[in-house]
Structures are given as C-alpha cells and as structure tokens.
C-alpha cells in the first residue's frame, strides 16, 4: 500500500512535469503549435491530479506514525513545495509556449523535398527589421536554428537552391548534411 500512496503519485507527478516542460520548451515546427499547447495543458492537468494524489498519500501515510500537529505541518510543507513547483512549471510552460518576451512571427517556409529539409523564416522585428531562420531535417518536427539576422524584413528574403546548397543573402545551408555557413556576418 505505501508504494501506491507516495511512490506512484511522485513518479506520475515528475513524469507529468517533465512532459509539460518538454512539450512547451522544445522548438516545434509552426504547424505543430496546437499539439504543443494541448500536450502541455494535458500534462499540467495530470501534474495537478498527481499533486493532489501525492498530498493525500502523505496525509494517509503519516496517519498512524506521527502526532496530529506534526502530521499537519508535514502535509502543509508538502502541499507548499508541490504547489510551488507546479506553479513554477506552469509559469515556465506559459513563457515557453508564448515564445518568451517577443515571440517570433512565422512568415513563410521553403521546402526542399529531395533532401527532406524545410527552412522556416520568422519575423523577429521589434523596432528594427530582423529575421530569424530555422530548419527541419528529416521527419522529426523539431527546429534547428540557423541564425537571427538584423536589417532585413522577413518578406524580402529570397532562398534559392544552388546544387546541394540552399542559399540566402546571409547563409548557405548544405542540404544533405545540414551544415550552415554564414555569409558576411
């Protein structure tokens, strides 16, 4: 019975927190944003349920061993630590899902189906024009950053294929190996 009272809820709580953080902080491709939000919300809900289950387990497990006053203090301390960690993870997830302070705005993408590579262009402008480039290689939905380049608007970017290279004004991406060469920066 003790394994189901404390160990199992603790494992579920830690797993739910880990899934929520991974889903919200990993750089997914823009078309997977809904999946990212839904997965994070389900994981946070599972973390909340596991937190209640864990606090109940602490209360029940200490029932026959401790005096009433110390049992109450222990349950309140566990509630505070678990609640604080859950709030911290909620805050990190919210910040991660929104793209931190100034989230990049998806502009467009350029596909290279022969090499299973897609380059994504994001507008990261605040006061001055700025553009961020990321690429996805293969079938996994994760982005790899090429770089952030100031002084150019995302709508003005031209990416062309020259042999095995995807070439823009600021970088060259070798399509078979995903090696990036910066040009002039």
C-alpha positions as CSV (number, residue, x, y, z in Angstrom):
1,X,0.0,0.0,0.0
2,X,2.8,2.6,0.7
3,X,4.0,2.3,-2.9
4,X,0.7,3.5,-4.2
5,X,0.4,6.2,-1.6
6,X,3.6,8.1,-2.2
7,X,6.0,6.5,-4.8
8,X,3.5,6.1,-7.6
9,X,2.0,9.6,-7.3
10,X,5.5,11.0,-7.1
11,X,6.5,9.2,-10.3
12,X,3.4,10.4,-12.1
13,X,4.0,14.0,-10.8
14,X,7.6,14.1,-12.0
15,X,6.7,12.5,-15.4
16,X,3.8,15.0,-15.9
17,X,6.1,17.9,-15.1
18,X,8.8,16.6,-17.4
19,X,6.3,16.1,-20.3
20,X,4.9,19.6,-19.7
21,X,8.3,21.2,-19.8
22,X,9.4,19.2,-22.8
23,X,6.3,20.0,-24.8
24,X,6.4,23.7,-24.1
25,X,10.1,24.4,-24.4
26,X,11.2,22.2,-27.3
27,X,11.3,24.1,-30.6
28,X,8.5,22.5,-32.6
29,X,7.7,23.5,-36.2
30,X,4.9,26.1,-36.5
31,X,2.3,23.6,-37.8
32,X,2.6,21.7,-34.5
33,X,1.8,24.6,-32.2
34,X,-1.7,23.3,-31.4
35,X,-0.2,19.9,-30.5
36,X,2.3,21.6,-28.3
37,X,-0.3,23.6,-26.4
38,X,-2.7,20.6,-26.0
39,X,0.1,18.3,-24.8
40,X,1.3,20.9,-22.3
41,X,-2.2,21.5,-20.9
42,X,-2.9,17.8,-20.5
43,X,0.4,17.2,-18.8
44,X,-0.2,20.1,-16.4
45,X,-3.6,18.8,-15.6
46,X,-2.1,15.3,-14.9
47,X,0.5,17.0,-12.7
48,X,-2.2,18.8,-10.7
49,X,-4.1,15.5,-10.3
50,X,-0.9,13.7,-9.2
51,X,-0.1,16.6,-6.8
52,X,-3.4,16.1,-5.1
53,X,-2.9,12.4,-5.0
54,X,0.6,12.8,-3.6
55,X,-0.6,15.2,-0.8
56,X,-3.3,12.8,0.1
57,X,-0.8,10.0,0.2
58,X,1.5,12.0,2.5
59,X,-1.5,12.6,4.8
60,X,-2.6,9.0,4.9
61,X,0.9,7.6,5.2
62,X,1.8,9.7,8.2
63,X,-1.6,9.0,9.9
64,X,-0.6,6.2,12.2
65,X,3.1,7.3,12.8
66,X,3.0,10.9,13.7
67,X,1.1,13.1,16.1
68,X,-1.7,15.3,14.7
69,X,0.3,18.6,14.9
70,X,3.4,17.3,13.2
71,X,1.3,15.5,10.6
72,X,-0.5,18.7,9.7
73,X,2.8,20.6,9.4
74,X,4.3,17.9,7.2
75,X,1.2,17.9,5.0
76,X,1.3,21.7,4.7
77,X,5.0,21.7,3.8
78,X,4.5,19.0,1.2
79,X,1.5,21.0,-0.2
80,X,3.6,24.2,-0.4
81,X,6.5,22.5,-2.1
82,X,4.4,20.6,-4.6
83,X,2.2,23.6,-5.3
84,X,5.2,26.0,-5.7
85,X,6.9,23.6,-8.1
86,X,3.7,23.2,-10.1
87,X,3.2,27.0,-10.3
88,X,6.8,27.4,-11.4
89,X,6.4,24.8,-14.1
90,X,3.1,26.5,-15.2
91,X,5.0,29.8,-15.5
92,X,7.8,28.2,-17.5
93,X,5.3,26.4,-19.8
94,X,3.4,29.7,-20.4
95,X,6.6,31.6,-21.2
96,X,7.8,28.7,-23.4
97,X,4.6,28.4,-25.3
98,X,4.3,32.1,-26.0
99,X,7.9,32.5,-27.2
100,X,9.3,34.4,-24.3
101,X,9.0,38.2,-24.3
102,X,8.8,39.0,-28.0
103,X,7.8,35.8,-29.9
104,X,8.9,35.3,-33.4
105,X,6.1,35.5,-36.0
106,X,6.0,32.8,-38.6
107,X,6.5,34.3,-42.1
108,X,6.9,31.5,-44.6
109,X,8.8,28.3,-45.4
110,X,10.8,27.0,-48.2
111,X,10.7,23.2,-48.9
112,X,13.4,21.0,-50.4
113,X,11.6,17.7,-50.7
114,X,14.5,15.9,-52.4
115,X,16.6,16.4,-49.2
116,X,13.8,16.2,-46.7
117,X,14.7,19.7,-45.5
118,X,12.5,22.7,-44.8
119,X,13.7,26.2,-44.0
120,X,11.4,28.3,-41.8
121,X,11.5,32.1,-41.9
122,X,10.4,34.1,-38.8
123,X,9.9,37.8,-38.4
124,X,11.6,38.8,-35.2
125,X,11.3,42.6,-35.7
126,X,10.7,44.9,-32.8
127,X,11.8,48.4,-33.7
128,X,14.2,47.4,-36.5
129,X,13.6,44.8,-39.1
130,X,15.1,41.4,-38.1
131,X,14.6,37.9,-39.5
132,X,15.3,34.5,-37.9
133,X,15.9,31.3,-39.9
134,X,15.5,27.7,-38.7
135,X,15.4,24.4,-40.5
136,X,13.9,21.0,-40.1
137,X,15.8,18.0,-41.4
138,X,14.1,14.6,-41.7
139,X,10.8,13.6,-40.3
140,X,11.1,14.8,-36.7
141,X,9.1,18.0,-36.0
142,X,11.9,19.9,-34.3
143,X,13.6,23.1,-35.5
144,X,17.3,23.8,-35.6
145,X,18.3,27.4,-35.6
146,X,20.4,28.8,-38.4
147,X,20.6,32.3,-37.0
148,X,19.0,35.7,-36.4
149,X,19.9,38.5,-38.9
150,X,19.1,42.1,-38.4
151,X,18.5,44.7,-41.1
152,X,16.2,42.6,-43.4
153,X,12.5,42.1,-43.4
154,X,11.2,38.5,-43.5
155,X,9.1,39.3,-46.6
156,X,12.2,40.4,-48.5
157,X,14.1,37.1,-48.0
158,X,14.9,35.0,-51.1
159,X,16.2,31.5,-50.6
160,X,17.3,29.6,-53.7
161,X,18.7,26.2,-54.3
162,X,22.2,26.1,-55.9
163,X,23.1,22.4,-56.3
164,X,23.1,20.9,-52.9
165,X,23.0,24.3,-51.1
166,X,20.1,26.4,-50.1
167,X,21.5,30.0,-50.4
168,X,20.2,33.3,-48.9
169,X,21.9,36.6,-48.5
170,X,23.2,35.7,-45.1
171,X,23.8,32.0,-45.0
172,X,24.3,28.8,-47.0
173,X,22.7,25.5,-45.8
174,X,24.2,22.3,-47.2
175,X,21.0,20.3,-47.7
176,X,22.3,16.7,-47.4
177,X,24.3,17.3,-44.2
178,X,22.6,20.5,-42.8
179,X,25.9,22.2,-42.4
180,X,25.5,26.0,-42.1
181,X,27.9,28.6,-43.4
182,X,27.3,32.2,-42.5
183,X,28.0,34.8,-45.2
184,X,29.1,38.3,-44.3
185,X,28.2,38.0,-40.6
